[in-house]
Amino acid sequence: MNPLLRIDPADPYPESDGAPMAENTLQFDWIVKIKENLEILFADRPDVFVAGDLFWYPVPDRHVIGPMAPDAMVAFGRPKGPRRSYLQWKEGNIAPQVVFEVLSPSNSAKDLRDKLEFYDTYGVEEYYLYDPERNRLNLWLRQGERLAPIAHLNGWTSPRLGIRFALRPHTLEIFDPAGNPFRSPVELAQRARQAEDRAEQAIRAAEQERMRAEQLAQRLRALGIDPDAVP
């Protein structure tokens, strides 16, 4: 039985339903890539909270509605920090403005309708739904009181996040506001190591140049020439 179907007075807002975050490696990789790159993008913003697979309870009364756990979500105006779940009434009643879902093979049409209805009802401004197996991206943008689908997505830039989406023949690319592509944790680690290697090479080159200059100065002194007087 799904633990979220019953309400335990001792734990009215459980942080897990026991289901895995992802059903396959492709879905998991995309969830991690989106969430971690959003964390990096807003690392210097203490008022932007980013989370992945975190239960969001929009109202205290679970008889009204249960939680939803977006694959990634961004809440502007909320501080960073650990949470067991996102209890909206304890978060200044601020709903996450942007949510992402990455499709898995088991997602039914009802699942997708329920997600859209939840996000529409409880104030999401931008809802991104990506199917990595079919390489399809859907977007809903709040227009007035409702989320409305956006037809032209290729080259779309998020009003809230400033990130740009580009659908290529076989994959989706996402770029930060500076034009840098979202990368996997492995790619980010590789780039960090490459940057460290370049920095170490520059240090070694500078040290070698210093040693050559010192050797030249010693030879000049041996010849009775003041190296400081040499132009």
C-alpha positions in Angstrom: 0.0 0.0 0.0 1.2 3.5 -0.9 2.1 5.1 2.5 0.9 8.4 1.2 -2.7 7.1 1.0 -3.0 7.0 4.8 -2.2 9.7 7.2 -0.1 8.8 10.2 -0.6 11.4 13.0 2.9 10.8 14.1 4.3 11.6 10.7 1.6 13.5 8.7 4.0 14.7 6.0 6.3 11.8 5.1 9.4 12.5 3.1 9.2 9.3 0.9 6.7 7.0 -0.6 9.3 4.2 -0.9 9.5 4.5 -4.7 12.8 5.0 -6.5 13.7 8.5 -7.8 14.2 7.1 -11.3 13.5 3.9 -13.2 16.5 3.8 -15.5 19.9 5.3 -16.0 18.8 7.7 -18.7 16.1 9.2 -16.6 18.3 9.4 -13.6 21.2 11.0 -15.5 18.9 13.8 -16.8 17.4 14.4 -13.4 20.8 14.8 -11.8 22.1 17.0 -14.7 19.2 19.4 -14.5 19.2 19.6 -10.7 22.9 19.9 -10.2 23.4 22.5 -13.0 20.6 24.6 -11.5 22.3 24.4 -8.1 25.5 25.7 -9.8 23.6 28.4 -11.6 22.2 29.8 -8.4 25.0 28.9 -6.0 25.6 32.6 -5.2 21.9 33.3 -4.6 21.1 32.6 -1.0 17.4 33.3 -1.7 17.0 30.6 -4.3 16.2 27.1 -3.2 16.8 24.2 -5.6 15.8 20.6 -4.9 15.3 17.3 -6.6 12.7 14.6 -5.9 11.5 16.5 -2.8 7.9 16.2 -1.6 6.1 19.5 -2.0 3.0 19.8 0.2 1.0 22.9 -0.9 -1.5 22.9 1.9 -1.5 21.5 5.5 -4.6 19.4 5.0 -3.7 16.2 3.2 -7.4 15.4 2.9 -7.4 18.2 0.3 -4.4 17.2 -1.7 -1.4 14.9 -1.3 2.2 15.9 -2.2 4.0 16.0 -5.5 7.7 15.4 -5.9 9.0 17.2 -9.0 12.2 15.7 -10.4 13.7 19.2 -10.0 12.2 22.4 -8.7 13.3 26.0 -8.1 11.8 28.3 -5.5 12.8 32.0 -5.7 12.5 33.9 -2.4 13.3 30.9 -0.2 16.6 30.3 1.6 18.9 27.4 0.8 19.2 24.6 3.4 18.2 21.1 4.1 14.5 20.1 4.2 12.7 16.8 4.8 10.0 18.2 2.5 8.7 21.5 1.1 5.8 22.6 3.3 4.5 25.6 1.4 2.7 27.2 4.3 6.0 27.3 6.2 7.9 28.7 3.2 6.1 32.1 3.1 3.4 30.4 1.1 5.7 30.6 -1.9 5.2 27.8 -4.4 8.1 26.6 -6.5 8.0 28.8 -9.6 9.8 26.4 -11.9 9.5 22.6 -12.0 11.0 19.9 -14.2 9.8 16.4 -14.9 11.7 13.7 -16.8 9.5 11.0 -18.2 10.0 7.3 -17.3 8.5 4.4 -19.2 5.9 3.8 -16.4 4.4 7.3 -16.5 0.8 6.9 -17.6 -1.4 9.5 -19.2 -3.2 9.9 -15.9 0.1 10.5 -14.1 0.9 13.4 -16.5 -2.6 14.8 -16.2 -2.3 14.8 -12.4 1.1 16.5 -12.5 -0.1 19.2 -14.8 -3.3 19.8 -12.8 -1.3 20.0 -9.5 1.2 22.4 -10.9 -1.5 24.5 -12.6 -3.6 24.6 -9.4 -0.8 25.4 -7.0 1.0 28.3 -8.7 3.9 26.9 -10.8 5.0 29.5 -13.4 7.0 27.3 -15.7 6.6 23.5 -16.1 9.1 21.6 -18.3 8.4 18.0 -19.2 11.2 16.1 -21.0 11.0 12.6 -22.6 14.6 11.6 -23.1 13.8 8.4 -24.9 11.8 10.2 -27.6 13.7 13.5 -27.2 10.5 15.5 -26.7 10.2 18.6 -24.7 6.9 20.1 -23.6 6.5 23.4 -21.7 3.7 25.1 -20.0 3.9 28.8 -19.0 1.6 30.6 -16.6 -0.5 33.1 -18.5 -3.0 34.8 -16.2 -4.4 32.2 -13.9 -3.5 29.1 -15.8 -0.6 27.2 -17.2 -0.7 27.3 -21.0 1.3 25.1 -23.4 4.0 26.8 -25.5 4.3 25.7 -29.1 7.7 27.0 -30.2 10.3 25.5 -27.9 13.5 25.3 -29.9 15.7 28.2 -28.7 13.2 29.0 -25.8 14.7 30.9 -22.9 13.2 30.5 -19.5 11.8 33.9 -18.2 12.6 32.9 -14.6 15.9 31.0 -15.0 17.4 32.6 -18.0 18.5 29.2 -19.4 18.0 28.3 -23.1 16.8 25.1 -24.5 17.9 23.6 -27.9 16.4 20.4 -29.3 19.0 18.6 -31.3 18.3 15.6 -33.5 19.0 13.1 -30.7 19.1 15.0 -27.5 18.2 18.2 -25.6 20.8 20.8 -24.8 20.4 23.4 -22.1 22.6 26.5 -21.8 23.1 28.8 -18.9 22.7 32.6 -19.3 26.4 32.8 -20.2 25.9 30.3 -23.0 27.7 27.4 -21.2 26.0 24.0 -21.7 24.6 22.0 -18.8 27.0 19.2 -18.2 26.8 15.9 -16.3 28.7 15.6 -13.0 31.3 13.5 -14.7 31.9 16.2 -17.4 32.0 18.9 -14.7 34.6 16.9 -12.7 36.6 16.4 -15.9 36.5 20.1 -16.7 37.6 20.9 -13.1 40.5 18.6 -13.4 41.5 20.1 -16.8 41.4 23.6 -15.2 43.5 22.4 -12.4 46.0 20.8 -14.8 46.2 24.1 -16.8 46.8 26.0 -13.7 49.5 23.6 -12.6 51.1 23.9 -16.0 51.1 27.6 -15.8 52.7 27.5 -12.4 55.4 25.1 -13.6 56.0 27.3 -16.7 56.4 30.4 -14.6 58.8 28.6 -12.2 60.9 27.4 -15.2 61.0 30.9 -16.5 62.1 32.2 -13.1 64.8 29.6 -12.9 66.1 30.5 -16.4 66.2 34.1 -15.5 68.1 33.4 -12.3 70.6 31.2 -14.2 71.1 34.0 -16.7 71.7 36.5 -13.9 74.3 34.2 -12.3 76.2 33.9 -15.6 76.2 37.6 -16.1 77.5 38.1 -12.5 80.3 35.6 -13.3 81.3 37.8 -16.2 81.3 40.8 -14.0 78.1 42.2 -15.4 75.4 43.6 -13.2 72.2 41.9 -14.4 70.1 44.8 -13.2 72.0 47.1 -15.5 71.2 44.9 -18.6 68.3 46.5 -20.5 
